[in-house]
Amino acid sequence: MDQAGSIMASSRNGSDRAVRDRQTKRRTQEERRAETRARLLDASIRLLLEKGYSRFRIADAAAIAGVSRGGQTHHFATKNDLIKAAIEKLFGGELDHVRIEASSAGDENLLERAAAHIDEFLESELYQVSLKMLISAGETEHLASGIREIFARHREPIERAWIDRISGAGADPQQAEDVFWLLSNVPRGLAVERHVGGDPGDNQGLREFTVRLLTDYLAKPLANGADVAAG
């Protein structure tokens, strides 16, 4: 290779290295931003569980996350923005979880598995934080409205995972929706009652009764579906 060719090759190699360096730097910056955001959201979830909305301070979340005031403001300009993002993060994890749970449930204990998952959900950070926010942030309509919008957007695909699974086991689609509605709303009402200081009664007994009642209700269509499949 002559001298001119060597110079050109060296120039190209240098240019390639510069591009790779910029890509690496950009990727590293994106990773750092994602990590900072995740720390802020995790700290916010912890504080919301411990203190609720009224005593939540965005500066406390930043301190726990080890993020400067400027860094926090870069990601979330306001307290309400941070709270809504924290709830969004919790919902994302729940959707992945419910799809795994519903798809792995067998026909023989389908409603029991669904009921167990509903109970788990009602004890989760997602539900506890969201319920606290809806109750305590009622006077802040903008925040309450934002949380309700998040709920509405995520609730349908989460519930749909179980409804489709029940329907796939042989139930009529409308029956599957009715069954899941009752299966989820009985424990949800008890959870709210417990949260506001009431006496929800025997939660386990009511859950078992509801599962037995709905299993009997679905027994005929489920059996018919099995007969059709066998035929």
N, C-alpha and C positions, 0 to 999 in steps of 0.2 A: 504493500500500500504506500503511495507517495505521501509527501508531507501534507498536501492539501486534503487528501482523503483522511489522513489521521486526525487532522484538525476538525474536519466535519464529523467524524465518528465520535471524537471526544466531546464535541458540542452537543450531539444528540444524546450521548450517555448522561451528560450533565443535566440536560433538559429533562430526561426521563427521571433522574433522581430527584429533581426539584418537584416534579409532578407527584411522585410517590411520597415525598416528604410532606407536601401540602395535604395530600389525601390522608396520610397518617395523622397529621396534626388536626385536621378537621374531624376525623373519626374519634380521636382522643377527646377533643372538645365536646363532641356530641355525647360521648360516653359520660364525661364529667357532668354535663348538664342533666343527663338522665338520672345519674346517681344522686345529684343534689336534689332534684325534684322528688325522687323516691324517698329520700330521707325526710324531706319536709312533709310529705303526705303521711308517712308512717308516724312521725311525731305528732301530727295533727290528729290522727285517728286515736292515738294513745291519750292525748289531752282531752279530746271530745268525750271519750269514754269515762275519764276520771272526773272532768269538771263540767261537762255540758256546754251549751252554747254561751250562756251568760258570762261564765268565768273563763271562757277560752280567749287567749291572747295570742295574736299572731307572732309577737316578739318571743313568747315562750316557746312556740313551736320552732322558730328559727334557732333559738338557743339550744334546745334539745338536739336539733338536727346538726348543729355545728355550722350554721350558715349565717353569713353576715346579713345585716339589714338590707344592704344593696343587692346581695344575691337573692334574698327572699323576694324583694320587690320585683326583681327581674322576672321571676317565675310566676308570682302571684301578687298582683297589685293590691288586693283587698282581702280582708278576712273572709268574706263570703265566697270569693273566687277559690280560696284555698279549701274551704269546707266542701264546696261542691265537687272540687277535683278529688278530694279524699273519698267521697262517697262514690264517685265514678270509678275509682280504682278498686274499691271493694266489690262493686257490681261486676266488674270485668272478671275477677277471680271466681265469683259465684257462678257465672254463666258457664265457664269451663267445667267447674265441679259438677253442676247439675246434669250436664250432658253425659258425663262419665257415669254418674250414679244411675240415671234413667236407662241408659243403654245396657248397663250390666245387671239390671234387676230381672230376675226370672218371673215367669207368669205365675208361679205357685205362691209367691209372697210379694207380688207387685205392689199392692196397696200398703202393706206393712213397710216395705222399703220406702215408698213415697212418703208415708206418714213420718217415718224416722228422719228422712231428709228434711221435711218441713220443720220438725222439732229442732233439728240441728241448725237450720236457717234462723229460726226464731231466737236461738241462743247466740247467734253469731255476732261478730263485731259490726257487720253490715247492718243488721236489723236494729241492734241496740243503738248504734250511732244515729241511724236514720230516724228512728222513732223519737229519740231525744231531741233531734233537730226539729222535727215537725211539731213537737209539743212546745219546746222552749223558744223556738224561733217564730212562733205564730205571729208575734207582733211585728216581725220583720217580713212583710209580705213578699218582698222581692226574693229573699232567700227561701222562704217556705214554698213559693211558686217554683223556684228553680229545683228544689229537692223533689217536689211532686212531678215535675217534668222528667227528671232523671228516673224516678220510680216508674213512671208510665212507659218510658222508652225501653227500659231493661226488663220490666216485669213480664211482658208478653213472651219474649223468647225463653225466659226461664220457666214460666208455667207451661209453655208449649212443649218443652222437652218431655214433661211428664204426661201431658194430655195425649201427645202423639204415641207415647209408649203404651198408655192404657188402651188407646184406640187400636194400636197394633196388636194387642193381645186378644182382640175380638170384639171390643165394645163399639157401639155406634158412636160416631164422633161427638154428637150432642150429649150422649150419655157420659162419655169420657170427660167432657168439659164440666158437666154437672157434678160428677163424682169428685173431680179434683177441686172444684169450687168449695164443696162441703168439707172435703178432707183438709183443705188448707185454712178455711175460715173459722172452723171450730177452735183449733189451737191458737190461731191469730187473735181471736177475741179473748181467749184466756190469757194470752201473753200481755195484751193491752191492759186487761183487768189487773193482772199482777203488777204491771209497771206503775199504775196509778194508785196502788195501795189497796186494792180490793182483795177478796178471797175467791180465787178461781176454782176452788174445790179440788177434786181428785183428777188431776190432769191425765195421769197415766190410765186411769179407769175410763175416762171419757174418750181417750184416744183409742183404746182397745175396742170399746163399744162402737165407735164410729167406723173403724176398720171392719169389724164383723158385719155391721149393718150394710155397708157399701159392698163388701165381698158377696154377701147374699144377693144384693140387688143386681150385681154384675154376673152372678153365677150362670144364669140362663143364657144371656148373650155370649158369654165366654165359652160355654159348653157348645152352643150352636156354631160359634166360629170354629171350634175344634172339630166338630162333626163335618163342617163344610170342607175344612182342610183335609180331613181324613178321606172324604168322598172324592 
